[in-house]
């Protein structure tokens, strides 16, 4: 198997590690942005598109900055091979024509939202499948300076709006799994600000109120919470279920733990790649396609 990866930062390396777990003899080629980039173990580097595209690949991993996704996919769609695209799909809604082109050409796509493989979320999803939902509250807060130790957080793409940064789109996972659970909302209200002590220009706070026919979903995201918290609370007509994504537990309305998992978010990269390779073998790419991801992006960005 031959795989091309565009963007070999920390997230790209996670995908490589997951891929090698299941395909130890995979040949990996990387298109690098800088000839001074440090080499990565058993990866062959290219620095020009024409060099990289001389070979044939089984699929391509796109994990460069979000602001470059659209131009990257535009180049790669001519190859007519499967695309594994790190979330979010784009940094704006200008790529609708490209999504339509991918669909028309029937190019297989998967947009990597690894929280869909988190067991605690899958369990929560099953628990509320036949319930009457009255209210949903989602919270995700963490401290951006701790994300990449040893690197000035202000220089990372997350803090730079021109590179596709901002908590509203960087933490699109929360919007994605709500879309997975409940589909498209009827109305979307949102507030984005950057008022915190972090002192960055990208949004460091986002709040969404999604209106569905019979209930509302409130989503709060931030970059500045030192004591990280990531939860999803679903209030049904019979009970309240709260999933703690960081600790792998689900509690009921009395605070009793009713489900507990040892899996952590870091483990989901392996599960995600395993599922993608299954789709690659079967040819059945119907899970979180570029079209699905564009619908989530509309919730995030549409006025």
N, C-alpha and C positions, 0 to 999 in steps of 0.2 A: 504494500500500500504506500502511495506517495501523497503527501499532504503539504499544501502551501499555507503558511501563516503570514498574515499581514499585521504587523504590530507585535513586538516581542517584549512587552512590558510584563508587569506582575500578573495580570489576568491571563495574558497569552501563555505564560509559563505554567499556570495552573491547568490550562486546557491541554498543554503538551504532556504534563505529568499524568493527567487522566487518560489521555490517548495511549501513552506508552504502557500504562497498566494493563490495557486490554489487547494492544497490538505492539508487543515488545520490539518487533523488527520493522516498525514503520520508518519510512524515510521522510524526514521533515526538512522542508526548505522554507527559509524566511526572507521576506522582502524587507530590508532594513532601511531606515530613513537617513542614517549617518554612517559613513564608512569607518568612523571611529568607534562605532558601537562595539561593546564587548561581545566576543563570540559566546554562544551558548552550546552546551554539551551536545555533540552529535547532530547539530543543525547546520545545514549548508546555507550560507548567506548569499543573497543577491542584493544589489543596490539600484538596479534599474528595472523598470517594468518589462522591457523587451527581453531581458535576460531571464526573468522569472517565468515569463509566459512561453518560453521555448519548450518547456517540459509539459507532460500530461499529468494531471493529478486526479485523485479519487474525490477529493473535496478541498475546499478552502476555508480556513478559519480567519475571520475578520475581527481583529481585536486592537485596532489602532484607535486614536482619539475619535470620539463620536462625530466631531465636526468633519471628519474625513470619510465617514462611512458611505455617504451618497456617491462621492466621486469614485471611491474604491469599488463599490458594487457596480457602478456604471461600466467600469473597465472589465470587471470579471464576468458580467452577464453574457458577454460574447462567447465565453468558454462553454456555456450550457452544462455546468457541473454543479453539484450540490454546494450550498453556501451555509456555513455555520457562523452566525453573526452574533457577536457579543451585544448585549443590550446596552443602551436603547438602540432602536433601529437607526434613527436619524436624530439630529439636533433641532430640526424644524419640520414643518409639514410640507415643504417644497418637493418632497420626493414621491408624491402620489403617482406621477406618471411612471416612475421607475418600478414601483410596486406592481402597477398594472402590467408593465412590460414583463416582469418576472412571472406573473400569473399567466399571461398570454403565451409565453415561451415554455411554460410548465417547468421552470427551473426549481428544483427542490430547495426549500429554505427552512432553516430552524433558527429562531432568535433565542439566544441563551439567557433564559430567566431561570436560574438554578433553584430558586425557592419553590418552584413547582415540584421539585423532587424531595422536598423536606417532609419527612414522615409525619411530623406533628401537624403540618398544614393539611396533608392528605387525610389524616384522621379527622381533623376538624371539618373538612369538606364533607366527609361521609356522615359525620354526626348530624349535620344540619340539612342533609339532602331532602328529608321528608318533613322538615319542621317549618312552622310559620315564623319567619324572621321579622322582628319588629325594629331592630336597630343594630348597627355595626360600628365599632370604634377601633380604628387602627392607629398604632403609634410606633414610630421608629425614630429614635434619637440617639446619636453617638457623637464622639468628639473627633472632628476631622484631623486635628494635628496628630492624633494617635494612629491614624490609618496607615501611614507609611513612615515608620520610625527612621530617623536619621535624615529625612528629607523635609525641607521647608514646605509646609502645606500650602503656602500662598503661591508656590511655583507649580503645583500640580494641576492637572486639567480640571479637577473637581472644583477648584476655586476660581477658574478663569472662564467666564461666560463665552468668550470667543472660541474656546476649544470644546464647547458643549458641556461645560460644567454647570453646577447648580444642583441643590438638593432635590428640587422638583423633578429633575430628569435623571440625576445620578441614582436616586433611590426609587426608580420607577417600578421596582419589584413589587412594592405594596399596591400600586395601581394594577399591576399585571395580575396578581393573584386574586384581587377583587373582581377583575374582568373574567378571570378563569372561573371563579365561584358563581358569579351572578350575571355575567354578560354586560352589554352596554347599558349605562344609566340613561334615564330620560332627560335629565338636566345636570349640569355641572357648574358649581360655584367654586371659586378659588381665590386664595390670597397668597402672594409670593413677596417676601421681603428679605433685605440683608441689613438688619439693624444691630446684630449682635456684636459682642466684643471680639469676634474673630477678625473683623476688619477686612473682609473680602468683598469683591464686587459681584460675585455670583450670589444667587439667592441661597441663604443659609436657613431659611424657614419657608415651609409650604404647608398650606392647609386646603384640603378639598372637602367639599360637601357634595356628595353624589346622591341625586334623587332617583330612586327606583319607584315602581308603581305603589308598593305597599310598605316601604321602609326607606330609611336614609342611611348612608355610609359616611362617617367622618374619618378623614385621614390626616394625621399630623406628622410632618417630617422635619427633622432639623439636623444640623451639623455640629451643634455646640454643647450637647449634653455629655458631661464627663462620666456619669454613671449610666452606661448604655442600657437602653430599654427597647425591646422590639416585641410588640404584642398585637394580638387580634382578638377582640371581644365581640361575641355575637349573642345578642339578646333575643331569645325565641319566646314563643308563647308559653313554653313549659319550663325553661331553664336558661341559665346564662353560661356560656362556654368561653373560657379565656385561654388562648394558646400563647405560651411564652416561647418565642422562636429561638431565643438564645439558650434556654435551659431545657427545651424539648418536653415541656409539660402542657397538659390541658387540665384546667380546674373547672369545677362546676360553680353554681351560684353560692354554695356554702364554703367555697374555698378548698374543697377536697380535690386532691389530684386523682383524676380518673383515667389518664393516659400518661405514659412517660416513655421517652425514647432516648437512647444513648447517642443516636446520630446527631451531628452538629452541622451547621451551615457549611462548614469547610468540606464535609464529606459529600455534599451534593454534587460537587463537580465531577466526581467519579460516576455517580448514578446518572447524571445528565449525559455524560459521554457514552456510557453503556447504552442508554436509550437511543442516542443519536446513531450509534453504530448499528443498532438493530433496525432503525429506520432506513439506514443506508443499504443494508442487506436486503430488506424486504421491498424497498422502493415506496413504502407507505409513509409519506411526509404530510401528516395532517395535524401535527401538534405544534402550536405556537409558530405559525408560519409568518412570513413578512407581512402578510395581510392582517393577521391577528395583531401583530406588534404595531402596525400602523394605526389600528383602531385604538389601542392603548395610548399611543402617542397623541392622538386627537383629544383624548380625555385630558392628557397632560397639558397640551399646548393650545388647543383651539380656543379662540376668543368667545 
